[in-house]
Amino acid sequence: MEKRTQVHLLLGSNIGDRRANLARARALIAQRAGPLTAHSALYETEPWGVREQPLFLNQAIAVATALPPADLLRTLKAIEKEMGRLKTERWQARLIDIDILLYGDLVCAENGLQIPHPGLPRRNFALIPLMEIAGEEVHPVEGKTIEELYLACRDPLEVWLFEEE
């Protein structure tokens, strides 16, 4: 039996059918990275960085993966590309964005891969969905639970539970 690590990812989309984009990403991740063990509700969020763009739909998921971190990153980038994500300026609108938030309790910074995600403690759009599925998980650098990080977060951007009309 291969060893699997629980990883937490954040999915985001603000172009096209956002809900369908997240569903397709979940299916491809389950197929190529490992089974999904949890997922948050969908959240509509204000854009980070560049404000003049459509609202995002975000969701946190947990995956049990046997892939080492670099292979997981390559797999996720391939999924983004396959789904039609284009290379754009930082923080621009995108069809799909898949970020590794936590990889078990691993801490690493190498070859363009930083785990835990360096922006996590400062971003409501990541903390709120992650708190739903892993609120008691301890951030391996900050030494605080995800819920404690959220309570200390000063991000003014809004996050709403998404409900279809």
Buried (B, 14 or more C-beta within 10 A) or exposed (E): EEEBBBBBBBBBBBBBEBBEBBBBBBEBBEEBBBEBBBBBBBBBBBBBEEEEBEBBBBBBBBBBBEBEBEEBBEBBEEBBEEBEBEEEEEEBBBBBBBBBBBBBBBEEEEEEBEBBBEBBBBBBBBBBBBBBBBBEBBBBEBEBBBBBBBEEBEBEEEBEEBEEE
